[in-house]
């Protein structure tokens, strides 16, 4: 396993990190299976585990807490807040009222007295940066969190939050967690240059592009990935973006074969090759998935292979732009682009 410094924090984290979104009902993973995955990850040298309150409405945090019992201090523990937790209108967002409550709930579920990294899951346009950063700074000073970061923020919001922290003399986000893979390279255009400018650590989620780069999705095969049941439109080959992804996957499989790598090794090696990326978050549902992804722990792609990948998917290109989560609201809502 390789290790890198998480931004400017001085904390050393593994280049492959364990994402726990699939723990519980989402991935049909039992507690015993989740514990076995955590055991396998830690034994392989992974030392960062990332979860969120909304994964299974708290179920993932409970399972992570049980899995790490007795070895809390041996790992970097990260979780998130912002997404809805039930129907109550104020049980979501980035207000001080909710972040304080949400963190206490997460600590209870995880059965710990602090988390190492507390992340704002999404930018909340209804809450000011000062409001969120002030609450996070107070939680940090109270010892309940060591650091805080953002997740899937548009580049301009990352910049704005950094300026707000400076202007109001508050703690700042030290990490960003964006979606990044060979098939979704849009963050290379704006987000990654910004994280480098401000010295943020980057934890890349979905490096296997929701299973497209797992090796299980190939031309002529029935698509059986578990995500098909949850978001079938993302795998419907009548959709042009999905056809483009499948065409790219076939080309990438040939590149992997020529390099003597699995498609998973190629995909994870690509993400961790970018100088702005600290870790790639893997989200195995089974021990078999974990082992196939751990095989990429020491993968370092040579320049000629990276050059070949650029010919398959051009730098800064998203093959499925409609699946972006950091798109500025005005690009999604026409009324925001029109003077009233």
C-alpha positions, -999 to +999 in steps of 0.1 A: +000+000+000+012+035-008+005+065+015+002+102+009-003+133+031-040+144+033-037+180+020-017+201+044-029+183+075+002+161+080-021+131+083-008+101+063-036+081+045-035+051+021-040+058-016-069+034-016-095+042+010-125+022+021-159+037+013-188+022+033-218+032+012-226-004+004-227-015+040-263-025+049-294-026+028-279-005+000-254-032-009-273-061+008-242-065+031-246-080+066-227-069+097-204-100+095-197-093+058-190-056+066-167-065+094-148-090+072-144-063+046-130-038+072-107-065+085-094-072+050-089-036+042-070-028+074-048-059+070-039-047+035-028-013+048-059+008+042-062+033+070-091+056+060-127+046+062-154+069+048-191+067+055-221+092+057-252+096+078-275+091+049-260+058+038-289+035+048-302+064+070-275+057+095-272+019+090-237+022+074-224+042+104-237+017+129-220-012+110-187+007+106-188+015+143-192-022+152-165-032+127-138-008+141-146-014+177-113-017+197-092-002+170-106+033+165-072+049+169-056+028+142-075+045+114-087+078+100-125+079+103-146+101+080-183+107+077-206+133+062-238+153+068-262+175+047-284+150+029-320+145+042-324+123+073-361+117+073-391+138+063-385+167+088-376+197+068-348+208+091-332+174+094-309+182+064-287+210+050-258+229+065-273+251+091-256+252+125-289+238+140-286+207+119-249+201+117-246+201+155-274+176+158-263+155+128-227+151+142-240+140+176-262+114+159-232+102+138-210+099+169-236+079+186-241+055+157-203+051+152-199+047+190-169+071+190-162+105+207-149+121+176-144+117+139-112+126+121-128+142+090-163+156+089-175+164+054-203+186+040-219+161+016-232+187-008-232+225-011-264+239+003-274+270-015-298+280+013-270+282+039-242+308+039-206+297+040-202+316+072-230+297+089-216+263+080-180+271+086-187+287+120-206+256+132-178+233+119-151+255+135-169+253+169-173+215+166-136+213+158-127+234+189-150+212+210-129+182+200-157+164+182-140+166+148-103+169+139-107+184+104-136+192+081-140+191+043-164+194+014-178+168-010-188+174-047-186+211-045-184+231-078-150+247-081-163+283-076-179+272-043-146+257-031-130+290-038-158+310-021-156+288+010-119+294+013-124+332+010-153+331+036-131+312+060-104+339+056-127+368+058-145+356+090-114+341+107-129+306+107-115+271+101-114+261+065-122+230+044-090+209+041-104+183+018-127+179-012-144+146-022-153+147-059-165+120-084-136+111-107-128+082-131-115+076-166-151+081-178-158+112-158-128+136-161-146+169-159-131+179-126-097+181-143-109+214-159-117+234-128-120+214-095-086+198-093-067+230-103-085+247-074-078+220-049-041+221-058-041+259-055-055+257-019-037+226-008-068+205-003-066+167+000-087+150-026-107+117-019-121+106-052-153+087-052-167+064-078-133+056-094-149+026-111-177+047-125-206+029-107-193-004-120-186+005-156-149+000-150-152-031-129-148-055-158-183-068-154-199-046-180-188-055-215-203-056-250-225-086-256-230-093-219-261-088-198-255-060-173-260-075-139-244-050-116-264-042-085-267-006-095-290-015-124-318-021-100-313+013-083-305+036-113-315+016-144-313+046-167-275+048-161-271+014-178-298+017-206-278+012-238-304+031-258-291+062-240-263+078-261-241+085-231-242+049-220-233+037-255-204+061-254-193+046-221-196+011-234-175+019-264-149+035-242-149+005-218-141-018-248-111+003-258-099+006-222-101-032-218-077-035-247-053-010-231-055-029-198-047-062-216-018-048-234-004-034-202-009-067-183-034-052-160-070-058-150-095-031-159-099-024-122-061-019-119-062+004-149-091+025-135-077+029-100-042+035-112-055+063-134-072+081-105-043+078-081-019+089-108-032+125-108-010+147-086-040+164-070-056+131-058-048+118-024-069+086-023-093+067-044-124+055-025-133+019-032-167+006-022-167-032-022-199-051-014-181-084-009-146-097+000-142-108-036-147-072-047-123-060-020-095-083-031-099-075-068-096-038-060-067-042-035-048-057-064-044-021-076-027-009-043+007-008-059-003+000-095+016+028-110+007+035-147+036+044-170+034+076-191+026+057-224-004+040-208-017+073-194-012+088-229-033+060-244-061+067-219-061+103-230-069+092-266-099+071-253-114+098-231-100+133-236-088+152-205-115+172-188-143+152-206-174+137-189-189+109-209-221+112-189-225+149-181-261+145-170-248+125-140-227+154-126-235+163-090-215+196-089-233+214-118-241+250-109-278+254-104-282+279-132-273+252-157-301+230-145-328+255-140-335+279-170-353+304-147-320+312-130-305+323-163-333+347-172-338+382-158-373+386-143 
